Amino acid sequence: MNSHEEFGKRLGRALADHRRLRGLTQEQVAERLGVEQETISRFERGATLPPLNRLLDLTEVLGVPLDAVLAGGPARPSDQLSDIAARLALLAEDDREWVRRWVVDLCQRLAQHRAGLAAPDTAFSQAGTDVDNIAFFAENGVQMAPNSR
């Protein structure tokens, strides 16, 4: 695969990731842009590179900066923060607060582990359980009750 094809695949994956993040289908994006669903599919597979004007339209529909899509995903901390902020914006206020507390707790556990202050099994046992529970609920379409957090 040459660099042009690799870029097309990376760009396509980024477009698909951002579309899914927004909870949109290929059909919905296509409708907003006035194109066929297959056009969006070709872009996301990297089979066709979108022309610049279409790429700009796509980033507008997806609500992401052009550089985030061209990079193939967030790489810089500021891009990662933008990505996380976009994901959090889709949540209800109480869910955002729950995620914030969970991230702060996980960061503290990671820092303790890296500093050698906690063994990996104790630092991550509760976090692992939480992640397993979240994954189970997400996969099974079960809403977590606010008081279970």
N, CA, C and O of each residue as an XYZ file, in Angstrom:
596
protein
N       0.857     -1.174      0.000
C       0.000      0.000      0.000
C       0.903      1.238      0.000
O       1.816      1.358      0.817
N       0.630      2.148     -0.928
C       1.444      3.359     -0.992
C       0.942      4.404      0.000
O      -0.097      4.229      0.637
N       1.696      5.487      0.117
C       1.363      6.502      1.125
C       0.024      7.178      0.833
O      -0.678      7.577      1.762
N      -0.337      7.312     -0.438
C      -1.626      7.903     -0.813
C      -2.774      7.015     -0.313
O      -3.760      7.513      0.230
N      -2.635      5.708     -0.499
C      -3.667      4.770     -0.041
C      -3.738      4.734      1.484
O      -4.821      4.684      2.065
N      -2.562      4.760      2.124
C      -2.528      4.765      3.593
C      -3.213      6.009      4.146
O      -3.966      5.932      5.117
N      -2.950      7.148      3.527
C      -3.594      8.383      3.959
C      -5.107      8.275      3.798
O      -5.857      8.681      4.686
N      -5.557      7.730      2.672
C      -6.989      7.558      2.434
C      -7.644      6.686      3.484
O      -8.738      6.995      3.955
N      -6.989      5.603      3.854
C      -7.522      4.704      4.895
C      -7.569      5.413      6.250
O      -8.561      5.318      6.972
N      -6.503      6.116      6.586
C      -6.437      6.821      7.868
C      -7.497      7.921      7.936
O      -8.168      8.084      8.955
N      -7.640      8.666      6.854
C      -8.658      9.712      6.790
C     -10.052      9.100      6.909
O     -10.903      9.613      7.636
N     -10.275      8.013      6.198
C     -11.573      7.343      6.249
C     -11.920      6.852      7.642
O     -13.054      7.001      8.097
N     -10.933      6.260      8.322
C     -11.170      5.798      9.703
C     -11.512      6.967     10.613
O     -12.398      6.866     11.463
N     -10.801      8.081     10.429
C     -11.070      9.263     11.260
C     -12.477      9.790     11.000
O     -13.190     10.139     11.941
N     -12.879      9.849      9.739
C     -14.233     10.308      9.417
C     -15.277      9.394     10.051
O     -16.249      9.867     10.640
N     -15.072      8.090      9.927
C     -16.020      7.128     10.498
C     -16.064      7.243     12.018
O     -17.141      7.203     12.613
N     -14.904      7.386     12.644
C     -14.859      7.513     14.110
C     -15.617      8.748     14.577
O     -16.390      8.683     15.533
N     -15.397      9.868     13.904
C     -16.078     11.108     14.298
C     -17.580     11.028     14.018
O     -18.385     11.574     14.772
N     -17.950     10.349     12.939
C     -19.376     10.182     12.639
C     -20.053      9.356     13.732
O     -21.125      9.710     14.221
N     -19.415      8.261     14.102
C     -19.975      7.406     15.166
C     -20.035      8.151     16.492
O     -21.001      8.017     17.243
N     -19.006      8.933     16.776
C     -18.981      9.730     18.001
C     -20.197     10.642     18.071
O     -20.753     10.854     19.149
N     -20.605     11.173     16.952
C     -21.769     12.068     16.909
C     -23.086     11.292     16.867
O     -24.166     11.882     16.895
N     -22.983      9.961     16.800
C     -24.196      9.147     16.771
C     -24.929      9.230     15.443
O     -26.148      9.068     15.389
N     -24.189      9.481     14.380
C     -24.800      9.611     13.058
C     -24.545      8.366     12.219
O     -23.518      7.704     12.366
N     -25.488      8.056     11.341
C     -25.294      6.980     10.373
C     -24.704      7.574      9.100
O     -24.742      8.787      8.894
N     -24.165      6.716      8.258
C     -23.671      7.183      6.961
C     -24.812      7.820      6.174
O     -24.618      8.823      5.486
N     -25.988      7.238      6.280
C     -27.147      7.769      5.562
C     -27.496      9.186      6.028
O     -27.820     10.047      5.210
N     -27.429      9.425      7.332
C     -27.739     10.761      7.856
C     -26.721     11.794      7.376
O     -27.084     12.911      7.007
N     -25.447     11.412      7.384
C     -24.405     12.330      6.909
C     -24.607     12.604      5.420
O     -24.518     13.747      4.972
N     -24.878     11.546      4.664
C     -25.098     11.701      3.225
C     -26.273     12.636      2.948
O     -26.203     13.491      2.066
N     -27.341     12.466      3.703
C     -28.521     13.319      3.522
C     -28.186     14.785      3.780
O     -28.610     15.667      3.033
N     -27.426     15.038      4.838
C     -27.062     16.422      5.173
C     -26.171     17.057      4.114
O     -26.180     18.272      3.916
N     -25.399     16.206      3.435
C     -24.488     16.720      2.406
C     -25.095     16.682      1.008
O     -24.532     17.237      0.065
N     -26.251     16.022      0.877
C     -26.881     15.912     -0.434
C     -26.174     14.953     -1.369
O     -26.129     15.168     -2.580
N     -25.612     13.872     -0.788
C     -24.937     12.855     -1.594
C     -25.533     11.489     -1.255
O     -26.355     11.368     -0.346
N     -25.117     10.478     -1.986
C     -25.569      9.110     -1.722
C     -24.813      8.530     -0.529
O     -23.678      8.920     -0.255
N     -25.441      7.608      0.171
C     -24.805      6.925      1.306
C     -23.529      6.220      0.857
O     -22.551      6.179      1.604
N     -23.528      5.668     -0.347
C     -22.361      4.959     -0.867
C     -21.150      5.894     -0.974
O     -20.013      5.450     -0.815
N     -21.379      7.163     -1.238
C     -20.287      8.142     -1.298
C     -19.595      8.237      0.056
O     -18.367      8.229      0.137
N     -20.387      8.327      1.113
C     -19.824      8.389      2.469
C     -19.094      7.093      2.779
O     -18.017      7.113      3.375
N     -19.672      5.968      2.380
C     -19.031      4.674      2.599
C     -17.667      4.617      1.907
O     -16.692      4.149      2.494
N     -17.600      5.089      0.670
C     -16.314      5.087     -0.059
C     -15.284      5.976      0.629
O     -14.109      5.618      0.714
N     -15.722      7.136      1.122
C     -14.804      8.014      1.855
C     -14.276      7.301      3.098
O     -13.074      7.311      3.362
N     -15.182      6.680      3.860
C     -14.792      6.049      5.122
C     -13.923      4.814      4.909
O     -13.083      4.504      5.755
N     -14.104      4.116      3.814
C     -13.265      2.948      3.517
C     -11.913      3.365      2.950
O     -10.987      2.557      2.879
N     -11.806      4.621      2.550
C     -10.568      5.090      1.938
C     -10.490      4.731      0.469
O      -9.438      4.876     -0.152
N     -11.602      4.260     -0.097
C     -11.629      3.899     -1.512
C     -11.561      5.140     -2.388
O     -11.026      5.097     -3.496
N     -12.104      6.244     -1.887
C     -12.105      7.521     -2.598
C     -11.749      8.625     -1.614
O     -12.270      8.663     -0.500
N     -10.866      9.515     -2.026
C     -10.583     10.686     -1.196
C     -11.615     11.764     -1.508
O     -11.878     12.050     -2.676
N     -12.202     12.363     -0.475
C     -13.165     13.430     -0.751
C     -12.448     14.667     -1.285
O     -11.348     14.987     -0.835
N     -13.066     15.367     -2.244
C     -12.485     16.641     -2.670
C     -12.466     17.607     -1.487
O     -13.234     17.445     -0.539
N     -11.606     18.592     -1.540
C     -11.423     19.502     -0.412
C     -12.732     20.152      0.027
O     -13.006     20.227      1.225
N     -13.537     20.619     -0.912
C     -14.796     21.262     -0.516
C     -15.729     20.279      0.191
O     -16.434     20.662      1.124
N     -15.740     19.019     -0.243
C     -16.578     18.003      0.399
C     -16.014     17.656      1.777
O     -16.771     17.433      2.722
N     -14.695     17.612      1.892
C     -14.068     17.336      3.181
C     -14.403     18.433      4.185
O     -14.682     18.149      5.350
N     -14.377     19.674      3.740
C     -14.751     20.789      4.621
C     -16.218     20.682      5.042
O     -16.556     20.943      6.196
N     -17.083     20.298      4.106
C     -18.495     20.088      4.448
C     -18.643     18.963      5.474
O     -19.425     19.070      6.418
N     -17.887     17.890      5.278
C     -17.937     16.756      6.213
C     -17.519     17.173      7.615
O     -18.180     16.826      8.594
N     -16.424     17.916      7.712
C     -15.965     18.323      9.044
C     -16.980     19.236      9.716
O     -17.133     19.212     10.937
N     -17.674     20.042      8.917
C     -18.713     20.910      9.485
C     -19.881     20.075     10.016
O     -20.370     20.322     11.119
N     -20.326     19.095      9.238
C     -21.424     18.221      9.674
C     -21.024     17.439     10.921
O     -21.836     17.243     11.826
N     -19.767     16.994     10.964
C     -19.295     16.190     12.093
C     -18.875     17.039     13.285
O     -18.668     16.518     14.380
N     -18.750     18.341     13.074
C     -18.390     19.229     14.174
C     -16.979     19.045     14.682
O     -16.719     19.151     15.880
N     -16.060     18.767     13.755
C     -14.657     18.578     14.141
C     -13.768     19.481     13.298
O     -14.110     19.800     12.159
N     -12.630     19.895     13.849
C     -11.707     20.697     13.052
C     -11.059     19.847     11.954
O     -10.840     18.648     12.127
N     -10.764     20.475     10.852
C     -10.156     19.781      9.720
C      -8.860     19.083     10.119
O      -8.612     17.953      9.699
N      -8.032     19.745     10.924
C      -6.745     19.140     11.287
C      -6.918     17.854     12.086
O      -6.077     16.961     11.989
N      -7.981     17.736     12.870
C      -8.212     16.501     13.634
C      -8.515     15.346     12.696
O      -8.093     14.217     12.942
N      -9.241     15.620     11.627
C      -9.567     14.574     10.659
C      -8.341     14.234      9.815
O      -8.074     13.061      9.554
N      -7.597     15.252      9.388
C      -6.417     15.005      8.559
C      -5.337     14.241      9.314
O      -4.591     13.462      8.721
N      -5.255     14.461     10.611
C      -4.258     13.755     11.417
C      -4.643     12.297     11.616
O      -3.819     11.495     12.055
N      -5.879     11.946     11.301
C      -6.310     10.560     11.461
C      -6.705     10.236     12.874
O      -6.844      9.063     13.220
N      -6.887     11.225     13.690
C      -7.263     11.007     15.079
C      -6.460     11.917     15.970
O      -5.422     12.439     15.562
N      -6.925     12.109     17.172
C      -6.223     13.026     18.067
C      -4.854     12.491     18.475
O      -4.732     11.349     18.917
N      -3.835     13.318     18.326
C      -2.490     12.913     18.719
C      -1.930     13.860     19.771
O      -1.311     13.425     20.742
N      -2.148     15.151     19.574
C      -1.644     16.127     20.536
C      -2.581     16.188     21.736
O      -3.775     15.918     21.601
N      -2.057     16.539     22.909
C      -2.938     16.651     24.084
C      -4.126     17.578     23.849
O      -5.232     17.293     24.307
N      -3.907     18.687     23.138
C      -5.034     19.599     22.895
C      -6.091     18.938     22.014
O      -7.285     19.167     22.203
N      -5.659     18.115     21.048
C      -6.616     17.387     20.215
C      -7.347     16.331     21.040
O      -8.547     16.114     20.868
N      -6.606     15.677     21.940
C      -7.232     14.669     22.789
C      -8.268     15.315     23.697
O      -9.344     14.757     23.916
N      -7.944     16.496     24.227
C      -8.907     17.212     25.064
C     -10.145     17.595     24.273
O     -11.265     17.487     24.772
N      -9.947     18.039     23.047
C     -11.090     18.394     22.198
C     -11.953     17.175     21.926
O     -13.181     17.259     21.935
N     -11.306     16.042     21.684
C     -12.037     14.801     21.431
C     -12.860     14.409     22.656
O     -14.038     14.075     22.536
N     -12.241     14.450     23.823
C     -12.947     14.104     25.063
C     -14.066     15.099     25.331
O     -15.163     14.706     25.728
N     -13.799     16.379     25.119
C     -14.830     17.401     25.340
C     -16.031     17.166     24.431
O     -17.174     17.329     24.856
N     -15.777     16.785     23.188
C     -16.884     16.513     22.260
C     -17.706     15.324     22.735
O     -18.934     15.332     22.642
N     -17.026     14.303     23.242
C     -17.749     13.131     23.751
C     -18.557     13.493     25.000
O     -19.699     13.059     25.151
N     -17.969     14.281     25.884
C     -18.670     14.682     27.107
C     -19.876     15.564     26.802
O     -20.889     15.500     27.497
N     -19.766     16.372     25.778
C     -20.868     17.276     25.428
C     -22.134     16.517     25.056
O     -23.233     17.068     25.129
N     -21.990     15.267     24.660
C     -23.144     14.455     24.283
C     -23.865     13.873     25.492
O     -24.949     13.306     25.355
N     -23.269     14.012     26.678
C     -23.823     13.407     27.891
C     -24.638     14.409     28.697
O     -24.492     15.624     28.559
N     -25.495     13.859     29.535
C     -26.237     14.689     30.487
C     -25.261     15.205     31.543
O     -24.200     14.617     31.751
N     -25.620     16.298     32.204
C     -24.743     16.941     33.194
C     -24.288     15.964     34.281
O     -23.101     15.920     34.603
N     -25.207     15.182     34.848
C     -24.816     14.264     35.926
C     -23.896     13.166     35.410
O     -23.021     12.703     36.142
N     -24.078     12.738     34.158
C     -23.185     11.739     33.580
C     -21.794     12.325     33.341
O     -20.787     11.653     33.563
N     -21.740     13.588     32.884
C     -20.435     14.239     32.693
C     -19.683     14.323     34.012
O     -18.480     14.066     34.054
N     -20.370     14.676     35.082
C     -19.726     14.777     36.391
C     -19.233     13.411     36.848
O     -18.139     13.299     37.401
N     -20.030     12.374     36.622
C     -19.621     11.022     37.001
C     -18.352     10.619     36.243
O     -17.419     10.073     36.833
N     -18.322     10.892     34.932
C     -17.143     10.567     34.127
C     -15.942     11.358     34.620
O     -14.850     10.800     34.727
N     -16.111     12.642     34.926
C     -15.007     13.469     35.416
C     -14.424     12.887     36.696
O     -13.206     12.767     36.829
N     -15.300     12.522     37.651
C     -14.811     11.950     38.914
C     -14.081     10.631     38.662
O     -13.050     10.357     39.277
N     -14.616      9.826     37.765
C     -14.007      8.539     37.465
C     -12.627      8.737     36.840
O     -11.687      8.024     37.191
N     -12.490      9.692     35.923
C     -11.208      9.968     35.275
C     -10.199     10.489     36.293
O      -9.042     10.069     36.288
N     -10.626     11.399     37.165
C      -9.730     11.925     38.202
C      -9.237     10.783     39.082
O      -8.045     10.697     39.378
N     -10.142      9.910     39.499
C      -9.771      8.774     40.344
C      -8.797      7.851     39.611
O      -7.800      7.418     40.188
N      -9.078      7.553     38.361
C      -8.208      6.674     37.592
C      -6.826      7.303     37.403
O      -5.816      6.605     37.489
N      -6.770      8.604     37.148
C      -5.479      9.296     37.006
C      -4.670      9.225     38.301
O      -3.456      9.020     38.268
N      -5.341      9.395     39.436
C      -4.654      9.292     40.726
C      -4.109      7.884     40.929
O      -2.984      7.713     41.400
N      -4.898      6.883     40.578
C      -4.444      5.492     40.721
C      -3.243      5.217     39.820
O      -2.287      4.560     40.233
N      -3.296      5.718     38.593
C      -2.172      5.538     37.679
C      -0.917      6.211     38.217
O       0.166      5.630     38.168
N      -1.052      7.430     38.730
C       0.095      8.152     39.284
C       0.686      7.397     40.469
O       1.907      7.299     40.595
N      -0.167      6.865     41.333
C       0.316      6.089     42.481
C       1.042      4.841     42.012
O       2.096      4.491     42.544
N       0.486      4.178     41.027
C       1.120      2.966     40.510
C       2.481      3.289     39.898
O       3.462      2.594     40.161
N       2.542      4.335     39.088
C       3.811      4.716     38.444
C       4.850      5.140     39.479
O       6.046      4.929     39.282
N       4.400      5.730     40.568
C       5.318      6.159     41.625
C       5.694      5.000     42.541
O       6.488      5.167     43.467
N       5.127      3.836     42.283
C       5.429      2.670     43.104
C       4.733      2.679     44.446
O       5.118      1.936     45.348
N       3.712      3.511     44.594
C       2.999      3.612     45.864
C       1.859      2.619     45.977
O       1.313      2.424     47.063
N       1.494      1.991     44.877
C       0.413      1.012     44.916
C       0.725     -0.094     43.926
O       1.212      0.155     42.823
N       0.439     -1.302     44.333
C       0.615     -2.438     43.437
C      -0.449     -2.369     42.344
O      -1.544     -1.860     42.582
N      -0.142     -2.872     41.154
C      -1.107     -2.787     40.070
C      -2.451     -3.418     40.417
O      -3.503     -2.898     40.045
N      -2.412     -4.540     41.132
C      -3.684     -5.205     41.422
C      -4.559     -4.375     42.353
O      -5.780     -4.367     42.198
N      -3.956     -3.670     43.325
C      -4.783     -2.848     44.214
C      -5.134     -1.521     43.566
O      -6.214     -0.980     43.806
N      -4.236     -0.991     42.748
C      -4.509      0.297     42.109
C      -5.631      0.196     41.092
O      -6.376      1.153     40.883
N      -5.751     -0.957     40.466
C      -6.700     -1.061     39.363
C      -7.837     -2.035     39.596
O      -8.706     -2.169     38.734
N      -7.862     -2.715     40.722
C      -8.921     -3.711     40.909
C     -10.298     -3.075     40.864
O     -11.184     -3.586     40.178
N     -10.504     -1.973     41.577
C     -11.814     -1.326     41.552
C     -12.071     -0.685     40.195
O     -13.177     -0.769     39.662
N     -11.044     -0.046     39.638
C     -11.231      0.584     38.329
C     -11.572     -0.468     37.287
O     -12.435     -0.242     36.439
N     -10.904     -1.616     37.342
C     -11.206     -2.693     36.401
C     -12.626     -3.182     36.539
O     -13.303     -3.439     35.544
N     -13.081     -3.312     37.774
C     -14.459     -3.724     38.009
C     -15.418     -2.698     37.427
O     -16.400     -3.061     36.780
N     -15.141     -1.427     37.651
C     -15.994     -0.373     37.101
C     -16.032     -0.439     35.578
O     -17.098     -0.320     34.975
N     -14.865     -0.631     34.956
C     -14.809     -0.703     33.500
C     -15.598     -1.908     33.005
O     -16.337     -1.806     32.025
N     -15.447     -3.049     33.676
C     -16.210     -4.233     33.289
C     -17.705     -3.972     33.389
O     -18.464     -4.352     32.498
N     -18.131     -3.322     34.474
C     -19.552     -3.014     34.648
C     -20.045     -2.071     33.564
O     -21.113     -2.283     32.991
N     -19.273     -1.034     33.281
C     -19.670     -0.073     32.253
C     -19.784     -0.773     30.902
O     -20.747     -0.560     30.167
N     -18.795     -1.612     30.578
C     -18.826     -2.329     29.301
C     -20.053     -3.229     29.222
O     -20.722     -3.284     28.190
N     -20.349     -3.939     30.317
C     -21.522     -4.813     30.339
C     -22.790     -4.014     30.092
O     -23.619     -4.392     29.265
N     -22.938     -2.904     30.815
C     -24.146     -2.095     30.670
C     -24.255     -1.532     29.253
O     -25.338     -1.515     28.668
N     -23.142     -1.077     28.710
C     -23.167     -0.497     27.366
C     -23.522     -1.551     26.323
O     -24.327     -1.296     25.427
N     -22.919     -2.740     26.442
C     -23.175     -3.799     25.472
C     -24.612     -4.297     25.537
O     -25.171     -4.727     24.528
N     -25.203     -4.239     26.712
C     -26.551     -4.768     26.887
C     -27.620     -3.686     26.905
O     -28.787     -3.960     27.184
N     -27.219     -2.466     26.608
C     -28.182     -1.376     26.531
C     -28.861     -1.066     27.847
O     -29.997     -0.593     27.864
N     -28.177     -1.329     28.955
C     -28.750     -1.091     30.278
C     -28.274      0.260     30.782
O     -27.079      0.552     30.740
N     -29.183      1.074     31.250
C     -28.830      2.368     31.829
C     -28.423      2.165     33.282
O     -29.092      1.445     34.023
N     -27.336      2.792     33.685
C     -26.932      2.745     35.084
C     -27.744      3.779     35.843
O     -27.873      4.923     35.407
N     -28.285      3.374     36.971
C     -29.032      4.316     37.803
C     -28.065      5.323     38.396
O     -26.949      4.950     38.755
N     -28.455      6.596     38.514
C     -27.547      7.621     39.046
C     -26.984      7.265     40.412
O     -25.825      7.576     40.687
N     -27.765      6.622     41.280
C     -27.262      6.305     42.616
C     -26.325      5.108     42.621
O     -25.738      4.798     43.658
N     -26.166      4.417     41.474
C     -25.242      3.286     41.432
C     -23.829      3.730     41.116
O     -22.906      2.915     41.106
N     -23.652      5.015     40.859
C     -22.318      5.525     40.503
C     -21.561      5.892     41.721
O     -20.419      6.341     41.626
